[in-house]
Amino acid sequence: MDTDLLWKTVLGEIELSVSKGNYVTWFKNTCLVSIDGDNVVIGVPNVFIQNQLEKRFQSLLAEIIQKNGIDNPKIMYKNLPVQQPRGVEDEDIVLPQAQRSQKPPSGSRAVAGITHSYRTGINSRYTFENFVVGGSNELAYAACRGVATSPGSKYNPLFLYGGVGIGKTHLIQAVGNEINKSNPEKQVVYISTEQFVQEFLDAIRYKKNTDFAGYYRGADVLIVDDIQFISGKEKTQEEFFHTFNALHQANKQIIMSSDRHPSDIPTLSERLQSRFGWGMAIDMYAPDLETRCAIISQKASAGGFDFSADLVEYLAGVIKNNIRELEGIINQIVAFCEMRGVEPTVDIAKALFGKLGGRPRHFSPKRIIDVVANRYSVSVEDIMSPRRDREIVFPRHLAMFLLRDELHLSFPKIALALGRKDHTTAMHSVEKISRELSLDPRLKSEVAEIRGLL
């Protein structure tokens, strides 16, 4: 069995099952070391990641590995540590060799002291050349091109926002790659908000606040992904506020992405909301059919496959709103065909993804609320009421999540459908269910059941 192909397939399915932050932090740098019968050995960069996989994702890994041909897998881990460079203290967590190519900003001190194995850096495969431009993203593309040409001089900060998996991360990292290519002397720092928060907490814990501040404020270009996750973190917001001010005052470029406009991020301080709107905030939409077809053809070609027009059109109809999921199903069909030595066809795609493409999208918000209420044996009136009993609150949160995920309603419309005046409740509910889905296989099964009923 080709372990590389198998692990590529497993990671493709995991990427569709967990949040982007969880995938990048816990799974991206893993590998499949060996398979001996039902014994599966997974390589991890350090014991910290191993502990998290064992505690939070063991059942998910077992389920997906079993689905790919290994019955009742017994999962074990092998720590593949990287040698520490001289001068790094034992308490420091060191960046893997492949990620240490990103040079520290000039003037920063003891940068290794706040470097972590889960800092990912910029992915070299995200470039402007392989980004497919369509009506939903052409303004964002043009703005990013402008920033890459003259960083810090216009559109500062640049703020991209929109739904999950529509290409925000690709675009903001493409800016970083373009600047690295044309201005290699500039220090480009890319970080997810989840990683920024964790590093800030570690800087406090290990008394390395000066190193932390020096690292980020010494950047020429700071790219922050998923800035909405700074919501509710007062100390982190204060630190980011000072970092933002220092960079902006020095005409350094700041680029951020979020799933919503700055004014819609709950508990974000007013001063940060104001600063995030100083430059240009651009809304990105789900791609249209033609753009999805172009994306599929490009991704397939990059994998060495020439998909037929019928296959491309079929896959474009399976996933309509999420480019990341679209890329995931392309990876799966390519890996499936490579492992079996066959050419990809519409029939194979239907066998693999028929259930995804067969779900009707014409049902109403009322239909979703009715199905959820019936599934959890509560009345629609209770879900719509202000009652806070746990047996009612959970179905209410789940209904809000499905209204967002299935019908892509705005948060104000979700609040209105559930009889709420404040749409921040809908935001918190959607985030809560999304987070729990990546941790609780039983909830994932229940949501799949409800989707089937719909």
C-alpha positions as CSV (number, residue, x, y, z in Angstrom):
1,M,0.0,0.0,0.0
2,D,1.3,3.5,-0.9
3,T,1.4,5.2,2.4
4,D,1.9,8.7,0.9
5,L,-1.2,8.4,-1.2
6,L,-3.2,7.0,1.7
7,W,-2.1,9.8,4.0
8,K,-2.9,12.4,1.3
9,T,-6.4,10.9,1.1
10,V,-6.8,10.9,4.9
11,L,-5.6,14.5,5.2
12,G,-8.0,15.6,2.4
13,E,-11.0,14.2,4.3
14,I,-9.7,15.6,7.6
15,E,-9.4,19.1,6.0
16,L,-13.2,18.9,5.2
17,S,-14.0,17.7,8.7
18,V,-12.3,20.2,11.0
19,S,-11.7,24.0,11.0
20,K,-8.9,25.5,9.0
21,G,-7.1,26.5,12.2
22,N,-7.3,23.0,13.6
23,Y,-6.1,21.4,10.3
24,V,-3.1,23.7,10.0
25,T,-2.1,23.5,13.7
26,W,-2.5,19.8,14.3
27,F,-2.5,17.9,11.1
28,K,-0.6,19.7,8.4
29,N,2.9,18.7,9.5
30,T,2.1,15.1,10.2
31,C,3.0,12.1,8.1
32,L,2.3,8.4,7.9
33,V,5.4,6.5,9.1
34,S,4.3,2.9,8.6
35,I,1.4,0.4,8.4
36,D,1.8,-3.1,9.8
37,G,-1.5,-5.0,9.7
38,D,-3.8,-2.8,11.7
39,N,-1.0,-1.0,13.5
40,V,-0.8,2.6,12.1
41,V,2.2,4.8,13.1
42,I,1.7,8.5,12.5
43,G,4.7,10.9,12.6
44,V,4.3,14.1,14.5
45,P,6.7,17.1,15.0
46,N,6.5,17.1,18.8
47,V,4.8,15.6,21.9
48,F,2.5,18.6,22.2
49,I,0.8,17.9,18.9
50,Q,0.8,14.2,19.8
51,N,-1.1,14.9,23.0
52,Q,-3.7,17.0,21.2
53,L,-4.3,14.4,18.5
54,E,-4.7,11.7,21.2
55,K,-7.1,13.7,23.3
56,R,-9.2,15.5,20.6
57,F,-8.9,13.7,17.3
58,Q,-8.2,10.1,17.9
59,S,-11.7,8.9,17.0
60,L,-11.9,11.0,13.9
61,L,-8.5,9.7,12.7
62,A,-9.6,6.1,13.4
63,E,-12.8,6.6,11.5
64,I,-11.2,8.1,8.4
65,I,-8.3,5.6,8.3
66,Q,-10.8,2.7,8.6
67,K,-12.9,4.2,5.8
68,N,-9.8,4.1,3.6
69,G,-9.2,0.4,3.9
70,I,-7.6,-0.4,7.3
71,D,-10.0,-2.2,9.6
72,N,-10.0,-1.3,13.3
73,P,-6.7,0.6,13.1
74,K,-4.6,0.8,16.2
75,I,-3.1,4.3,16.0
76,M,0.3,5.0,17.5
77,Y,2.6,8.1,17.2
78,K,6.2,8.6,16.6
79,N,7.8,11.8,17.6
80,L,10.1,13.1,14.9
81,P,11.8,16.0,16.6
82,V,13.9,18.6,14.9
83,Q,17.3,19.4,16.4
84,Q,17.3,22.7,18.2
85,P,19.7,25.4,17.0
86,R,22.3,26.6,19.4
87,G,21.2,29.3,21.9
88,V,17.6,28.1,22.2
89,E,16.4,27.4,25.7
90,D,15.0,24.0,26.6
91,E,11.6,25.5,27.3
92,D,11.3,26.9,23.8
93,I,9.3,25.1,21.1
94,V,11.3,25.2,17.9
95,L,10.0,25.7,14.4
96,P,10.6,22.7,12.1
97,Q,13.4,23.0,9.6
98,A,11.1,23.5,6.6
99,Q,9.5,26.5,8.3
100,R,12.7,28.2,9.6
101,S,13.5,29.7,6.2
102,Q,11.4,32.7,7.1
103,K,14.0,35.1,8.4
104,P,13.4,37.1,11.5
105,P,12.7,40.9,11.2
106,S,15.7,43.1,11.5
107,G,16.2,44.3,15.0
108,S,14.2,41.6,16.7
109,R,15.7,39.9,19.7
110,A,15.7,36.3,20.7
111,V,13.1,35.5,18.1
112,A,13.5,31.8,18.7
113,G,12.2,32.3,22.1
114,I,8.7,32.9,20.7
115,T,8.9,30.6,17.7
116,H,6.5,27.6,17.8
117,S,6.2,24.4,15.9
118,Y,2.7,25.3,14.8
119,R,3.6,28.6,13.2
120,T,3.1,27.8,9.5
121,G,4.6,30.7,7.6
122,I,3.5,31.5,4.0
123,N,2.6,28.5,1.8
124,S,4.6,28.9,-1.4
125,R,1.8,27.3,-3.5
126,Y,-0.5,30.3,-2.9
127,T,0.4,32.6,-5.8
128,F,-1.5,35.1,-8.0
129,E,-0.7,32.9,-11.0
130,N,-2.7,30.0,-9.8
131,F,-5.6,32.1,-8.4
132,V,-8.7,31.9,-10.5
133,V,-10.3,35.3,-10.9
134,G,-14.1,35.7,-11.3
135,G,-16.8,38.2,-10.6
136,S,-16.9,37.2,-6.9
137,N,-13.3,38.1,-6.2
138,E,-12.0,40.4,-8.9
139,L,-12.0,43.5,-6.7
140,A,-10.1,41.7,-3.9
141,Y,-7.7,40.3,-6.5
142,A,-7.0,43.8,-7.9
143,A,-6.5,45.3,-4.5
144,C,-4.1,42.5,-3.5
145,R,-2.1,43.0,-6.7
146,G,-1.9,46.7,-5.9
147,V,-0.7,46.1,-2.3
148,A,1.9,43.6,-3.6
149,T,3.3,46.2,-6.0
150,S,3.4,49.1,-3.4
151,P,3.2,47.7,0.1
152,G,2.3,50.3,2.7
153,S,1.4,53.0,0.3
154,K,-2.3,52.3,-0.4
155,Y,-5.1,50.1,0.9
156,N,-3.5,50.0,4.4
157,P,-4.9,48.1,6.1
158,L,-6.4,45.8,3.5
159,F,-9.2,43.8,5.0
160,L,-10.8,40.9,3.1
161,Y,-13.9,39.3,4.5
162,G,-16.5,36.7,3.4
163,G,-17.6,33.1,4.0
164,V,-15.5,30.0,4.6
165,G,-13.4,28.6,1.8
166,I,-13.8,31.3,-0.9
167,G,-10.1,32.1,-1.4
168,K,-9.2,34.7,1.2
169,T,-6.3,32.8,2.6
170,H,-5.0,32.1,-0.9
171,L,-5.1,35.8,-1.8
172,I,-3.5,37.3,1.3
173,Q,-0.7,34.7,1.1
174,A,-0.2,35.4,-2.6
175,V,0.6,39.0,-1.6
176,G,3.2,37.7,0.8
177,N,4.8,35.4,-1.8
178,E,4.8,38.2,-4.4
179,I,6.5,40.7,-2.1
180,N,9.1,38.0,-1.1
181,K,9.9,37.5,-4.7
182,S,10.1,41.1,-5.8
183,N,11.4,42.6,-2.5
184,P,13.3,39.8,-0.8
185,E,14.8,42.3,1.7
186,K,11.4,43.0,3.2
187,Q,10.3,41.0,6.2
188,V,6.9,39.4,5.6
189,V,5.2,37.8,8.6
190,Y,2.1,35.6,8.1
191,I,0.2,34.4,11.2
192,S,-3.2,33.0,11.9
193,T,-5.1,34.7,14.8
194,E,-5.2,31.4,16.7
195,Q,-1.4,31.2,16.5
196,F,-1.0,34.9,17.4
197,V,-3.1,34.4,20.5
198,Q,-1.2,31.3,21.6
199,E,2.2,33.0,21.1
200,F,1.0,36.0,23.1
201,L,0.0,33.7,26.0
202,D,3.3,31.9,25.8
203,A,5.2,35.2,25.8
204,I,3.4,36.2,29.0
205,R,4.0,32.7,30.5
206,Y,7.7,32.7,29.7
207,K,8.2,36.5,30.3
208,K,9.2,37.1,26.7
209,N,6.8,40.0,26.0
210,T,9.6,42.2,24.6
211,D,10.6,39.5,22.1
212,F,7.0,39.0,21.1
213,A,6.4,42.7,20.5
214,G,9.7,43.1,18.7
215,Y,9.1,40.3,16.3
216,Y,5.7,41.5,15.1
217,R,6.4,45.2,15.2
218,G,9.6,44.7,13.3
219,A,7.8,43.3,10.3
220,D,7.5,45.2,7.0
221,V,4.3,43.3,6.0
222,L,2.0,41.7,8.6
223,I,-0.6,39.3,7.3
224,V,-3.1,38.1,9.9
225,D,-5.6,35.3,8.9
226,D,-9.1,34.9,10.6
227,I,-8.9,38.0,12.7
228,Q,-12.4,37.4,13.9
229,F,-11.0,34.9,16.5
230,I,-9.5,37.9,18.4
231,S,-13.1,38.5,19.6
232,G,-13.5,38.4,23.3
233,K,-9.8,38.3,24.1
234,E,-9.3,41.7,25.7
235,K,-5.5,41.5,26.5
236,T,-4.7,40.1,23.0
237,Q,-6.8,42.9,21.4
238,E,-4.8,45.5,23.4
239,E,-1.5,44.0,22.3
240,F,-2.7,43.8,18.7
241,F,-3.9,47.4,18.9
242,H,-0.4,48.6,19.8
243,T,1.2,46.4,17.1
244,F,-1.2,47.8,14.6
245,N,-0.4,51.4,15.6
246,A,3.3,50.8,15.5
247,L,3.2,49.3,12.0
248,H,0.7,51.7,10.5
249,Q,2.6,54.7,11.8
250,A,5.8,53.4,10.2
251,N,3.9,52.9,6.8
252,K,4.2,49.1,7.1
253,Q,1.6,47.1,5.3
254,I,-1.1,45.3,7.3
255,I,-3.4,42.7,5.7
256,M,-6.2,40.9,7.5
257,S,-8.9,38.4,6.6
258,S,-12.1,37.6,8.4
259,D,-15.4,35.8,7.9
260,R,-17.3,39.1,8.5
261,H,-17.0,42.9,8.3
262,P,-15.1,44.5,11.2
263,S,-18.3,46.1,12.5
264,D,-19.9,42.7,12.8
265,I,-17.1,41.0,14.9
266,P,-18.7,40.6,18.3
267,T,-16.9,42.2,21.3
268,L,-14.2,43.7,19.1
269,S,-13.1,47.0,20.7
270,E,-14.4,50.2,18.9
271,R,-10.8,51.4,18.4
272,L,-9.9,48.3,16.5
273,Q,-13.1,48.4,14.5
274,S,-12.2,51.9,13.5
275,R,-8.6,51.1,12.6
276,F,-9.6,48.0,10.6
277,G,-11.7,50.3,8.4
278,W,-9.0,52.9,7.7
279,G,-7.9,51.3,4.5
280,M,-10.1,49.1,2.3
281,A,-12.5,46.4,3.4
282,I,-13.6,44.1,0.5
283,D,-16.4,41.5,0.6
284,M,-15.7,38.3,-1.2
285,Y,-18.5,36.0,-2.4
286,A,-18.9,32.4,-3.3
287,P,-17.7,31.6,-6.9
288,D,-20.2,31.3,-9.8
289,L,-20.4,28.2,-11.9
290,E,-17.9,29.3,-14.5
291,T,-15.3,30.2,-11.9
292,R,-15.8,26.9,-10.1
293,C,-15.3,25.0,-13.4
294,A,-12.1,27.0,-14.0
295,I,-10.9,26.2,-10.5
296,I,-11.6,22.4,-11.0
297,S,-9.8,22.3,-14.3
298,Q,-6.8,24.1,-12.9
299,K,-6.5,22.0,-9.8
300,A,-6.9,18.7,-11.8
301,S,-4.2,19.8,-14.2
302,A,-1.9,20.6,-11.4
303,G,-2.4,17.0,-10.2
304,G,-1.6,15.6,-13.6
305,F,-5.2,14.8,-14.6
306,D,-7.2,16.1,-17.6
307,F,-10.8,16.1,-16.4
308,S,-13.5,15.8,-19.1
309,A,-16.0,18.7,-19.4
310,D,-18.8,16.5,-18.1
311,L,-16.8,15.6,-15.0
312,V,-15.8,19.2,-14.4
313,E,-19.4,20.4,-14.6
314,Y,-20.6,17.6,-12.3
315,L,-18.1,18.4,-9.6
316,A,-18.9,22.1,-9.9
317,G,-22.5,21.2,-9.1
318,V,-21.5,19.1,-6.0
319,I,-19.9,22.0,-4.1
320,K,-21.2,25.4,-4.8
321,N,-20.0,27.7,-2.1
322,N,-16.7,26.6,-0.7
323,I,-13.5,26.4,-2.8
324,R,-11.7,24.6,0.0
325,E,-14.2,21.8,-0.1
326,L,-14.0,21.8,-3.9
327,E,-10.3,21.3,-3.7
328,G,-10.9,18.6,-1.1
329,I,-13.1,16.5,-3.4
330,I,-10.6,17.0,-6.3
331,N,-7.8,15.7,-4.1
332,Q,-10.0,12.7,-3.1
333,I,-11.0,11.7,-6.6
334,V,-7.3,12.1,-7.8
335,A,-6.0,10.0,-4.9
336,F,-8.7,7.4,-5.4
337,C,-7.9,7.1,-9.2
338,E,-4.1,7.0,-8.6
339,M,-4.4,4.3,-6.0
340,R,-6.5,2.1,-8.4
341,G,-4.8,3.1,-11.7
342,V,-8.0,4.3,-13.3
343,E,-9.0,7.5,-15.1
344,P,-11.5,9.8,-13.3
345,T,-15.0,9.7,-14.7
346,V,-18.4,11.1,-13.8
347,D,-19.5,7.6,-12.7
348,I,-16.6,7.4,-10.2
349,A,-17.4,10.9,-9.0
350,K,-21.1,10.0,-8.5
351,A,-20.1,6.9,-6.5
352,L,-17.8,9.0,-4.3
353,F,-19.8,12.2,-3.9
354,G,-23.3,11.4,-5.0
355,K,-24.7,12.1,-1.6
356,L,-23.1,15.5,-1.5
357,G,-24.7,16.5,-4.8
358,G,-28.1,15.0,-4.2
359,R,-29.3,17.3,-1.5
360,P,-31.9,19.8,-2.6
361,R,-31.3,23.5,-1.8
362,H,-34.8,24.8,-2.2
363,F,-36.0,24.2,1.4
364,S,-36.9,27.2,3.6
365,P,-35.7,28.4,7.0
366,K,-39.0,27.2,8.4
367,R,-38.2,23.6,7.1
368,I,-34.8,23.6,8.9
369,I,-36.4,24.8,12.2
370,D,-39.2,22.2,11.9
371,V,-36.8,19.3,11.3
372,V,-34.4,20.3,14.1
373,A,-37.3,20.8,16.5
374,N,-38.7,17.3,15.6
375,R,-35.3,15.7,15.9
376,Y,-34.8,16.9,19.5
377,S,-38.5,16.5,20.5
378,V,-39.1,20.2,21.3
379,S,-41.7,22.5,19.9
380,V,-41.0,25.2,17.3
381,E,-42.6,27.7,19.7
382,D,-39.9,26.7,22.4
383,I,-37.1,27.2,19.9
384,M,-38.5,30.6,18.9
385,S,-39.1,31.6,22.6
386,P,-36.6,33.4,25.0
387,R,-36.4,30.3,27.2
388,R,-32.8,29.3,28.2
389,D,-33.3,25.6,29.2
390,R,-30.4,23.5,27.9
391,E,-32.7,21.1,26.0
392,I,-34.0,24.1,24.1
393,V,-30.9,26.2,23.7
394,F,-28.9,23.5,22.0
395,P,-31.5,22.8,19.2
396,R,-31.8,26.6,18.8
397,H,-28.0,27.0,18.3
398,L,-28.0,24.0,15.9
399,A,-30.9,25.5,13.8
400,M,-28.9,28.8,13.6
401,F,-25.8,26.9,12.4
402,L,-27.8,25.0,9.7
403,L,-29.5,28.2,8.5
404,R,-26.0,29.7,8.0
405,D,-24.4,26.5,6.6
406,E,-27.2,25.3,4.3
407,L,-28.9,28.5,3.2
408,H,-26.0,30.9,3.7
409,L,-28.3,33.4,5.4
410,S,-26.8,36.6,6.9
411,F,-26.6,36.7,10.7
412,P,-29.4,39.4,10.9
413,K,-31.7,37.1,8.7
414,I,-30.9,34.1,11.0
415,A,-31.8,36.2,14.0
416,L,-35.0,37.3,12.4
417,A,-35.9,33.7,11.5
418,L,-35.5,32.6,15.1
419,G,-37.4,35.6,16.5
420,R,-34.2,37.4,17.8
421,K,-33.4,41.1,17.7
422,D,-29.7,40.8,18.2
423,H,-27.8,39.0,15.5
424,T,-24.6,38.6,17.7
425,T,-26.5,35.6,19.3
426,A,-26.6,34.0,15.9
427,M,-22.8,34.6,15.4
428,H,-21.9,33.0,18.7
429,S,-24.2,30.0,18.0
430,V,-22.7,29.3,14.6
431,E,-19.2,29.6,16.0
432,K,-20.0,27.3,19.0
433,I,-21.5,24.6,16.8
434,S,-18.7,24.8,14.2
435,R,-16.1,24.4,17.0
436,E,-17.9,21.5,18.6
437,L,-18.4,19.7,15.3
438,S,-14.6,19.4,15.0
439,L,-14.4,17.8,18.5
440,D,-17.5,15.7,18.9
441,P,-18.0,12.8,16.4
442,R,-21.5,12.2,17.9
443,L,-22.6,15.7,17.1
444,K,-21.2,15.3,13.6
445,S,-23.3,12.2,13.1
446,E,-26.4,14.0,14.4
447,V,-25.9,16.9,12.0
448,A,-25.4,14.4,9.1
449,E,-28.7,12.8,10.1
450,I,-30.5,16.2,10.1
451,R,-29.0,17.0,6.7
452,G,-30.4,13.7,5.4
453,L,-33.8,14.5,6.8
454,L,-33.7,17.9,5.0
